[in-house]
Amino acid sequence: MRFEKFTALRAGWWTTALVLGLAVGALWAANRWLQPTPDKRFVMATGPERGAYEEFARRYQPALAAHGVTIELRRTQGSGENLALLREGQVQAAFVQGGVLGDAPPLGSDEDSPALLALGSVAVEPLWVFYREDRLGKRAPRPDSLAALKGWRIDVGPPGGGTGPLLRQLAAVSGLPADHLRSGESTVQGVVDLVQGRSDALAMVSAADAPLVQYLLRTPGIGLLDFAQAEAYARRFAFLRPLVLPRGVVDLAADDPREDVRLVAATATLVVRREMHPALMQLMLQAARDAHGRAGWFARTGEFPNATVAEWPLAPEAERYFRSGAPWLQRYLPFWLANFIDRMWIVLLPLLAALLPLSRVLPPIVELRLRSRV
């Protein structure tokens, strides 16, 4: 009788140890495979100094810092450089302007596994073409097309920005010679050159609330090109859309501008590398909702971010966010715990099912052990 109890006791302990060992092994393998814990730091490419992209990125920082994630901002010349840094893996996220791809394939070398994914469109970026009003003759009408700028010195921003590639595409179909377009040192220097008369016009693609745009809109002697063919441009290029700058929106008291101004606009897209952790993508989308969800000159409240992306494949995590919103667990649990459960539930549920019978076997084994000692 005593031998039978000893054999049952030993078999029970071995079974318990085996089940616990398998559970620990399964958790270790799931942790390596599912990677439930994201990195606490990543690099994001922004744009030129005092530009809209830099302002956007600064709005993301406190939202992610609240969850213990640090964003390192890397200032660049613009969308062209941002795209190059993303493809080289030097940054994990960046803002990229529509139209900067040109004829380049957006998916990288492997179309079945794209290297870059979009988290959504985050802002409307009009093409602003500012010009010196003294460049016009006394009786000359205001220009309303790119073709009307023939013979002008037009600054399209620094190499690596998104304005140059976009404007060259539009100039090619508008009859504006490419040699009229010149690249500058920086966008800030381009503004200075325009105001001081070293250039006749300056083109920039930027959100309306960018400091440099606001400055030029209020500078005496600087006019804004009215794109009379805005609708036609939008029909030719899928990444463009027509916009209207309403009369008086800059300054109602001064009635500035004194009439509606037609514009064409690209869309800014938040692009990330495919290997970015899904939890970080989720946090970026939540930060984007707070940073871009307010009403503006060209957007209604809650219009951005959205899933309308013309040039990039949408990330699965973004599809999930736009379909269902933030994960349900994050509404009630800390981020790290909600993310752990969300990533590991596929393993935790089978483990709980396996450990439940063990919870019934273990008490009799302990009781048998105590009785054997007595």
Buried (B, 14 or more C-beta within 10 A) or exposed (E): EEEEEEEBBEEBBEBBEEBEEEBEEBBEEBBEEBEBEBEEEBBBBBBBEBBBBBBBBEEBBEBBEEBEBEBEBBBBBBBBBBBBBBBEEEBBBBBBBBBBBEEEEBBBEEEEEBBBBBBBBBBBBBBBBBBBEEBBEEEEEEBBBBEBBEEBBBBBBBEBBBBBBBBBBBBEEBEBEEEBBEBBBBBBBBBBBBBEEEBBBBBBBBBBBBBBBEEBBEEEEBBBBBBEBBBBBBEEBEBBBBBBBEBBBBEEEEEEBEEEBBBBBBBBBBBBBEEBBBBBBBBBBBBBBEBBBEEBBBBEEEBBBBBBBBBBBBBEBBEBBBEEEBBEBBEEBEBBEBBBBBBBEEBBEEBEEEEEEBEEEBEEBBEBEEEEEE
